[in-house]
């Protein structure tokens, strides 16, 4: 697994390097042949049809995405390599001067570590291995993380779906020793509770951290509707920034309980209301009741994970945006998002435009929004961009 080009197994591509010079994914159909009988999860040297080095990456014949390039150099993938790459990821976050103690420390392709996600919550890191190769490298990864950020408790929360595809046993638990059940982290002026190993993502929606603070700048004095609220993090930031009141709508009772706890933790229970409801129904109900809001946040789950279901997803986005625009008072602000990979920023804008036309609402674009900078987007790997949003003002 750790040997250099000379002795390591080789994978040869059918064609010249092309896209694989800047994109890390190699599909099974692109492979012309193998030399040296690599085992699933081994690091292989990838050569193009003309024998030029493409890079080295983890190989797994079980998945259609059979190899992900880790380095463009002829260097061993070993503990020192992981330490360097994780160190670079940590240095990038440090340079960003992020507003709190919670951030994504390693973001897979976005950090040149395809198949590895690491989130940091103060003294805890949560690691997700998405490939067999990464799962086998876990001890090296943990050592690299501790080398980069100091003594942290490492919790492993592999995704069962990815583990099944790659053929390894997903882990869920502390890697070595024990860690805290919950961690309270700061995000700007607010504090959030992370229940390690439970809930969505690895605890918080870190990809929205910067947007929460950006949207909160518009919150002072306004009545807020936080739809698809999860643990109410947008509402908490809005209240911290002086919002008058907030209504959180969330269908999952567990997430709702988390929202209640975080509103209490921040001292906002008196100014907030939680509704365990389907946001589609609740938006309709609020409209019938002629409710009005000064700030609406729409942060739904992905409405499609498949390209084929794009039209149905677009209808869903249009419906909630149309209703939100009707619920806004004049001068009201809408922060609306889509985290569906397959919905492009242009398509999302088109859907929001159609919603505004149907609502008869003139909406000023204050800012386009994207994922927090600790989820870096690589120009040559468009799949690294998934979260898009618009901050709109009703004129
Ligand atoms: N804004 C949140 C993240 C929201 S994730 C944050 O910053 O932390 C989307 C949330 O929508 C999830 O918590 C999910 O449980 C909830 N959800 C999914 N479908 C829903 C529906 N139809 N109605 C209400 N909530 C829903």
Boltz pocket constraint, residues with backbone or C-beta under 6 A from the ligand:
constraints:
  - pocket:
      binder: B
      contacts: [[A, 200], [A, 204], [A, 205], [A, 208], [A, 227], [A, 228], [A, 229], [A, 230], [A, 231], [A, 232], [A, 233], [A, 234], [A, 249], [A, 250], [A, 251], [A, 252], [A, 255], [A, 277], [A, 278], [A, 279], [A, 280], [A, 299], [A, 300], [A, 301]]
      max_distance: 6.0
